[in-house]
Amino acid sequence: MTEKHAHEAMENRIRVLEEAVAEAGRLQAALQESEETFRVLAESTPTAVLLYQDNRWIYSNPAAEMITGYGAAEFLGMNFWDIVHPDYRTLIQERGRRRQRGEETVNRYEFKIITKGGGEKWVDLAGASTIIGGRPAGVLSVFDITDRKQAEEELRKSQEKYRLLTETLSDVIFTTDENLRITYINQAVTRLRGYSVEEAMAQSIEDILTPASLETALNSFAEEMRLEADGLLDPDRILTLHLEATCKDGSTVWTETIFKPIRNEEDGFAGVLAVTRDISDRKRTEEALRKSEEKYRLLTESLADVIFTLDENLRTTYLSPSVTRLRGYTLEEAMAQSLEDILTPASLEMARAALAGMGVEARGSHDPHRVCTLELEETCKDGSTVWTESIFSALRDKDNKFVGFQGITRDITERKKATEERERLIAERQKALSEIKVLSGMLPICSYCKKIRNDEGYWEHLENYISDRSGAEFTSGMCPDCSKKFIQKVHELK
């Protein structure tokens, strides 16, 4: 090799060395930049970043200290499983070692750790394998999920509580979609209708309700959807319907069902939440009450007597229609009348005095069950009056508090006339008896013509004297003895 060629070769080697040094410098700068980037990221992230090698921690960022309570220096003296809860330690050891060996393992999972203070926390771990210093290592990112786990546990307990609640309730709880298809129903449906939950879930609304109740439900649903379409439906509106449902044994059961809309994320209608209660006993009671009320309504409306109620101020609160037959006023006219319009002045004064005293007794001063009977003269529409007998008793509320009067009024006009006529006849009889008693003394009478001398000294016929003083009247007649004498005398004359 010539000197020239040797010199060129030397220059080439020097140039290669210079380029290698420059490349090494660039790599060193890139490494430093990479390390700085990793450091900045690791120290600013809220996620714990940890490195371990040969079963021991070799790096931890500040977030790891916040989560575990251990500082970076403390981590360097610990095995990677030392902070793991005993329940999960064996599992974490196995997965960590597999990761260090580069073997396939689960790279993300949740477990509990023990903090430096002895507390427990839940963490979400994501792991990967790497090479550090030419040897396998593990890199982990750990996120504290304790709050989430606690919330999930509270939710689970809440769901369990409400599940137990819904399953033990006697009321049927169910949800539907926007087309009224059942999406959930509790076990109470079996007690109510005899169907299993699975059978009830498969039924349509047509299978559940009787035709009349189905029409009621669909009409109500259509009205709700119309309001929804017009934007007039109150999102908190609750709809209550009485519906007759079919049972598995072929019978039916009356229910009270309360519906509330379910809203989606866009606040649109997504279905209904409903609670159904058996009201068969209530329906039977209501029907019996209705029949009873109907019976007594017919009774009160067909009676000739007037049934009435008054409040504490003696204002009419109820009247039976028979008031029209008694006084000529329509029911509406009579209801609008005051006591002053109904009674004559004398009867009004009597009624007020009697009922005022009865009101005191009804409030507890005396017998609360006292009944007061009054004969009152009432006015009629045609200007006449009618005598009535009215029986009053105290009216009470559910707390036994006096709230007015109830009673019944009967027309006693004829009885009143008969009583007055009887009293007149009794008076006349008493007068006659009194006058007859005067005649029982010594009376001068003519032995021949049978005239009687009166108190003035005049003689008058016997029949006139008695009639004037007794009210008795005489009729002509002949006694048997005189009749015989008269007939004998007639024969003799012939």
Secondary structure, 3 states (H helix, E strand, C coil): CCHHHHHHHHHHHHHHHHHHHHHHHHHHHHHHHHHHHHHHHHHHCCCEEEEEECCEEEEECHHHHHHHCCCHHHHCCCECCCCECCCCHHHHHHHHHHHHCCCCCCCEEEEEEECCCCCEEEEEEEEEEEEECCEEEEEEEEEECHHHHHHHHHHHHHHHHHHHHHHHCCCEEEEECCCCCEEEECCHHHHHHCCCHHHHHCCCHHHHECHHHHHHHHHHHHHHHHHHHCCCCCCCCCEEEEEEEECCCCCEEEEEEEEEEEECCCCCEEEEEEEEEECHHHHHHHHHHHHHHHHHHHHHHHCCCEEEEEECCCCEEEECCCHHHHHCCCHHHHHCCCHHHHECHHHHHHHHHHHHHHHHHHHHHCCCCCEEEEEEEEECCCCCEEEEEEEEEEEECCCCCEEEEEEEEEECHHHHHHHHHHHHHHHHHHHHHHHHHHCCCCCCECCCCCCEECCCCCEECHHHHHHHHHCCCCCCCCCHHHHHHHHHHHHHHC
